[in-house]
């Protein structure tokens, strides 16, 4: 083989390798896009069934219920227009509090309950997750930080 | 008074940066020795005044001067001294000042250590560094002045975010910034090369130690951030593919590609224009990272709308730096030709693969990081890209990278791989695979394909590094710092791979609800909640649990996770209890009081996790040793690329 052909082969190998990596990444990209919906959108049926997504809103005051001594917890997330009941089992983040913004990742059941596998609250007491702040109907009250 | 002195010093620093840029660039253009010397003096002046400004801000923090807005926002009268000092860079304005100080520091170092370069080139490098300083100082003075007064003064400060009140995170930003900003040196060398239209590869030799030093700091900075996230965020993860992390990881990937491509350019005069482009890219990503994290754009794209001056300045500055460099590149790079050929199994080929794979990973991570921002800015919906995407697009290029690395290290420049090397490498590869199967099956009782591949690649990279070391020590060519550094860094990469594979494959996490006296068992370790007590720190109160860990009835350790409430108000903080071990970490984090005397706890078993950070430190150490290679300290003789004979000696 001439050096020229060798170089050509190397270039072809690189292009093929990078190309297949990109193709693979594109599939991965599509599968891992997490969409965000507020309770109003979920109630209007905009959220996909049978696929995980994120919801966000404010934890309704007085809605957090714990079965005593267990890790199961239920609460209601609202955007001040519509509300969704959420159930979760596990440790809640430090910043989880009634009246504060949260984001939950999970899926919607037939009965209209959102079963979360992850609950996020950002690490700043003055912080309202931007998706949540934007999606509330009346503007959010002054943060109580 | 002191804050005003700081403000004034910052203005003087800006004026000196302007003269540094002007006398550097114009002096080089006119070959005016006096002007070029003036440019060098301005560098020192700029450093002195930036340091003075930084000192004034630190002083305001130490003195608890809450009449300074930035101090009142980021500190508090109860904050211990160490964190008051660290709070200097705890917010946007202060971190920009730290950035500028770091840049001034690098500029002084470059000026002091570049006496052997030809004068106009040196002056141009200094001038370009000056241009970057101007951008940062101007940005601070016009939109983010850390010395703005608060009238009337606050009675007490707002407090530094409790999460940031931690040793690793206090030292993380300065080290990370030394890394980010260090790429400015490579950038300045690249731009000066393009400005002069140099056709030789001497600049690659001059740039290499600087790039290695910056890369070393960046590596340590990222490792510190990951370590901090592990023990301080409370939930035991070590990497989240969060945009903030990606912002520091992308320049690292570009920098890694750059140090490898610089090797080819220096030794063989190949990939010249590609290397220049990478130098521009690494610094551009550093700038992008700084601004992504510090401008608030990650928290909300609409942060720009609330503070348009800042946003417009940032976009303008990024456009000027990146656009300017790319225009320069487009103008000059076509003149750069590399004519030498090389064999498919030569070191050049392997470094080419290294670059292709690193840049592919970099591009895909960039896509995943910026795509949600674009979608949001264009009002096309709110999305985020999940960690599985990043894991996949990172893993796919990294597996072949690790596989090729072991061979590439042993390949000679220009020629194909020697037969004798082939046999030894085959032996190392076989042994790694066999050992991976045995270790996976015996130690963890599992033989999953990806785990086995990960273990085999880790052992392969470490084995190939050791083989290189042994051959070097036996051979007659000696062991120059550059080679020793390479071997250590690659061994560290293998070690980090081992850690990642171990923890990702075999970790166990369990959330449990325990009353005092109850126990839960994971991975054969029994975690018993023995006692709960109240604790009091300098500026917080909290509860602490005693978690007795035992295995087969024998006590292993007592973990003491805490839940803290800081006096400045706000939310509780979790301090995990961690037992560090060579084979595994045991981890307990305290959740909430569940009522009826029960508490929620997260228990974790994290095998081999320490090797991730130990590996990263070895990588950084390797970079440092390579940067100090004697070869770079010799007076740079004019410009000829190193001859093939010397290049072969290191193959």
Interface residues (C-beta under 8 A of the other chain):
Chain A: X3 X6 X7 X9 X10 X14 X17 X18 X21 X22 X24 X25 X28 X29 X31 X32 X33 X34 X35 X36 X54 X66 X68 X69 X70 X71 X89 X90 X91 X92 X94 X95 X97 X123 X124 X125 X127 X130 X131 X133 X134 X145
Chain B: X161 X163 X233 X234 X235 X299 X300 X302 X341 X343 X344 X349 X352 X353 X356 X357 X360 X364 X367 X368 X371 X381 X382 X383 X384 X385 X386 X387 X388 X389 X392 X393 X396 X397 X400 X511 X512 X513 X515 X569 X570 X571 X572 X573 X574 X589 X591 X592 X594 X595 X596 X597 X598 X600 X601 X602
